[in-house]
Amino acid sequence: MPDESFADYIARERERLSREREEISSQRRELDTRLAAIDREFQALDAYQMAKIGKPSSARRTQTERRAPRGSRREGLLNLIREGNGLSRREILERVGVKGDKSGEVSVSNALSALMKGNQVRREGGKYYPGSPGAVEPELPLDATEGDQPLEADAETSRD
């Protein structure tokens, strides 16, 4: 008999916990719906402000938006240039989908400059091509900075 009452207790607890879990899940769905509505209102306000004064408001990152990994813009551009067989800045901006978006255009320009500085991209006649022919400087990884370059064997190790 004690086993039966213990089994009944377990069954009742499972049922209680299941109801509680379902109730909390329902509340969570409701809160997610409300958050999505608030995010849509922010987007509407941003669109209204942009239409009214012609300038985008400060970009708001919603809870679901994430930042791209460091160096991903450069890597994407490098792949695009390799496949493109010589692309102008305008063509690159159009293919990346940032033509007309000032901050996106600046980001692409900065990434192109960094790629040129690292000899991963060269510019000839207004078009970008992969790598520099006959470059003696080793290529840096896409996420490395200039300070990460290995020192030459005869270079001084201290900087004044």
N, C-alpha and C positions, 0 to 999 in steps of 0.2 A: 504493500500500500504506500509506503513512503516514496517509492520510485514513481508511482502514479502522480502524486502531488507535486513532486519535483518536475516531472515532465509537463504538468499543467502550468506550473510557475514559468518554466522556460517558454512555453507556447504563448502565455499571456505577455511576457516581456518582449518577445519577438514582435508580437502584434502591436504593442504599445510603441516600441521603437520604430517600427515601420510607419505607423501613423505620424509620429513626430517627424520622421525623415521626410515624408511626403509633404507635410505642412511647411517645413523649412524650404524644401525644393520649390514649392509653389511661391513662397515669399521671395525667394531668390529670382525666379523667373520674372516676377512683377518688378523687382528692383532693376533687373537688367533691361526690361522694357522702358522703365522710367529714365534710366541712364541714357539709353539710345535716343529717347525723345529729347533729352537735354542736349546731347551732342548734335542732333539735327537743328535745334534752335540756335546753337552756337554757329553752325555752318550757315544758317539763314542770316544771322546777324552779320557774319563776315561778308557774305555775298551782298547784302544790302549796303554795308559800309563801302565796299569796293565800288558798287554802282553809284553810290551817292558822291563820293569824293575822288574816285578814280584810283585809289591806292588800296592795296590789300592790307587788312589789319594784321597785327602780329599773329603769326601762325600758331595755332593751338594744336597740340598733339593730343589726340583722344586716347582713351585708355587702351584701345586695341592697336594703335599705330606704334610701330617700333622703328628705331633708327637703323639705317643700313650699316653693316659692318665696316670698319675702317679700311679704306683702300678699295672698296668695292666699285666706286665710281671709276677709279683709274683702271682697274682690271676690266671693267665693262667697256671702257673707251678703247683700251688696248686691243681687246678682242674685235671690236667694231672696226678699228683701223686696219687690223690684219685681214679681215674679211672684205673690206671696202676697196682695196686697190687704189688708194689715194683719194682722200675725202677732204673737202673744204670745211671750215668751221661751221658754216651755215648748214651743210649737209649733215654734219655730225649732230648739231643741235636738233635738226628735224628728226633724225633717226632715233635720237635719245628721247625725243618728245618734250623738250623744254624750250623750243622756239617761242619767244614772246614772254617767257617767265624769267624776269631779271635775275632772281636768286639762282635759278637753275642754270642760266647761261653763265653766270659768274663761277658757279661750282664747276662747270665743264671747262671753262677757260683756265681756272686754277689747276685742275687735274691735268689738262694738256700741257701747261707750263711745267708741272712737276715731272711729267713723263718725258718732256724734251730735256729737262735738266738731267735726268737720269739716263739719257741716251736710249730710252726705250722707244721713242718716237722722234722722227725728224720732219722738218717742214721744208718743202721745196715747191716754189711757184704757187704759194698759197694753199697747198694741199699737204695733208699729214700722211706720212708713211711709217710703217713699223721700222724700228731700229735705225741706227746710223751705220752706213757702210764703212767698214774699217775702223770702227770705234775701238780704242784700246782700253777705255775705262770700263771696269766690270759693271754689269747691271745690278742695281739694288733690288731686293724684293719689293713688291708693290707697297707694303705697309712700312718700309724702313724710312728713316729720315736721314738727312745728309750726315748727321753726327754718327750714324751707324756704319759709315763706310770703313772698311779695313784700312789701316795705315800702310803706306808703302814701306818697304824694308829700309830704305835710306831716309825716310822722313823723320823729322824730329818728333819726339814723343811728348814734349811739353809745348804748350802754346802760351805766348806772352801777351 
